[in-house]
Amino acid sequence: MSSPEFDLIARHFAPPGAAGRGDVVLGIGDDAALLRPPSGMELVATLDTLVAGVHFPLDTDAESIGHKALAVNLSDLAAMGAEPAWALLALTLPEADERWLADFAHGFFALARGYGVALVGGDTTRGPLSVSVQVQGFVPPGAAFRRDGARPGDLIYVTGTLGDAGLALRLREASAIGAPGARAFLRLRLDRPQPRVQEALRLRGLARSAIDVSDGLLADLGHILRASGVGATLELARLPLSPAFRACLAAVEAGGHPALRSFRPGLAWADLALASGDDYELCFTVDPAHRPRLEALAADGLPCTCIGTVDAEAGLRCRLADGTPYLPSRRGYDHFAGEGS
Amino acid sequence: MSSPEFDLIARHFAPPGAAGRGDVVLGIGDDAALLRPPSGMELVATLDTLVAGVHFPLDTDAESIGHKALAVNLSDLAAMGAEPAWALLALTLPEADERWLADFAHGFFALARGYGVALVGGDTTRGPLSVSVQVQGFVPPGAAFRRDGARPGDLIYVTGTLGDAGLALRLREASAIGAPGARAFLRLRLDRPQPRVQEALRLRGLARSAIDVSDGLLADLGHILRASGVGATLELARLPLSPAFRACLAAVEAGGHPALRSFRPGLAWADLALASGDDYELCFTVDPAHRPRLEALAADGLPCTCIGTVDAEAGLRCRLADGTPYLPSRRGYDHFAGEGS
């Protein structure tokens, strides 16, 4: 499970000690990694593949691809409330391009260092561009956030803002729309998502269920609701939107840009925030008794917003500010059905 | 980290309990799997991607692809002396083809059940066909076979036979050559490699270093030699060849088939056994004092053959039966350089 290109990545960008962890007995360079899990902890393991043109636009720079491939996996760990530890990387490339590899590695390892993650093994292969990353972390027994933990009456929260990455995706071929700074912000949200790892650790003992928003809020919250056997009501006026999102969307709507033609006039913000993916924020539910603790965390720098409540009645209902029911036109992203199934 | 297609795989082919392991706290269906490693054991982790047309011929049936994607990873665990436990699967497919998925799952789970491996999570994605599998297993501290453990004087062994898969790959478009039974055997060796997991567990305490033969004996043994700072001498007459290999090769050489044109006349067997990959046998070294124990294991059904010795002098030397030095013309497989670099 090693190759010359992989050795290049490992040698130049992960010198021993850079992400040195005492629990790595044997890292890159053998048939498999040897790891020493902390005693008494549960292991949290996830594997995700990013495919060029599916999970990132074809014009995405290598550094962003390296970042994002690790970020989406760390986001899965965050959605479980886990502390990340180790990563494996399988990189499939059309050709061995040293410059591309260097940039990719730079993006990957900058993020890995930031979260104390050690790359312990992997492989490079020739083929159409895709990246598989497997990450593992730890959680105390019983402390993991599960999808099946939501209860009627729970408050529904999301971290950060929604819809930024989805808008960036739609604007990437409309260079004239919106202020450059706002556009750059949105594009960073698409290309360099920041996994909510620290936020998740602060939510231990509070979040009763959680998921990360990768396919869109409706789709992902829907997983929690189904797994928990409950429903929910969302207050659309409370959906957290970034200033850049608002500014660019206003510019788009003023110009009637075709990128948003499929959305309802005046309500593109709702459709984008509800159904576009790639934001990698956390959606989680908490016992209403914990509202003061959530507000204290929010005041202490954990960006989170209450957007609705869990109901006993199945189904997901959305309400506009005036109480009018809102029927979302799009559900989320399905890789096989194409967007907006 | 779940999708409708993945749910299909999981639902139809891995019913709860089929590979039920008490150490899986939470399997398929959440953001990540929750696992409980056995206390006091080291964790062995590996990730490999198979790409269509690179790691398996494009005409390979889905069941074989499912088998092989897991087998090559279990082979990495075997090369560490580990007992397999858990797998994650990331499947990238051009389209959602239920029949293909069913066959793939059949191949994957038949092998998983055979080794007590639980599939605990994964993902399906739209894109060019490739399969990433991550597996984990356990080994007692200090018991793992490492590449850097070979010492001068060690005996070099391989399990099973060499060159079968390489010959199958070259014969796949020459349907008239060799007896059908022999050809079918070779093709099974290519499509359905059997990871040497049980053999590896029986070698614990004996093998001082090990690797699996995925890229060819010379290339893979070369990794052991470099990591251990030693060299080796191989006795080519001792290379274990299957009856099917000998029979088909004789038929090819009698017919002058172009599939083997690049090999030396009369020595194609050596070049194939030394440099073709995909056999997934184990190559390992043992202290010569353990020869009687190895012979006892061989007599007790562990197929292994002593093929040479480790030398203090760097480099890999090959000798024919009459003692003549043999300079291999091919080193092994490099995915980026193409075959035979």
Interface residues (C-beta under 8 A of the other chain):
Chain A: M1 S2 S3 P4 E5 V25 L26 G29 D30 D31 A32 A33 L34 L35 R36 P37 S39 G40 E42 L43 V44 A45 T46 L47 D48 T49 V51 A52 G53 V54 H55 D76 L77 A79 M80 A82 W86 L88 L89 A90 T92 E95 A96 V120 G121 G122 D123 T124 T125 R126 G127 P128 S130 S132 Q134 Q136 V139 P141 A144 R146 R147 A210 I211 D212 H223 A227 D334 H335 F336
Chain B: M1 S2 S3 P4 E5 V25 L26 G29 D30 D31 A32 A33 L34 L35 R36 P37 S39 G40 E42 L43 V44 A45 T46 L47 D48 T49 V51 A52 G53 V54 H55 D76 L77 A79 M80 A82 W86 L88 L89 A90 T92 E95 A96 V120 G121 G122 D123 T124 T125 R126 G127 P128 S130 S132 Q134 Q136 V139 P141 A144 R146 R147 A210 I211 D212 H223 A227 D334 H335 F336
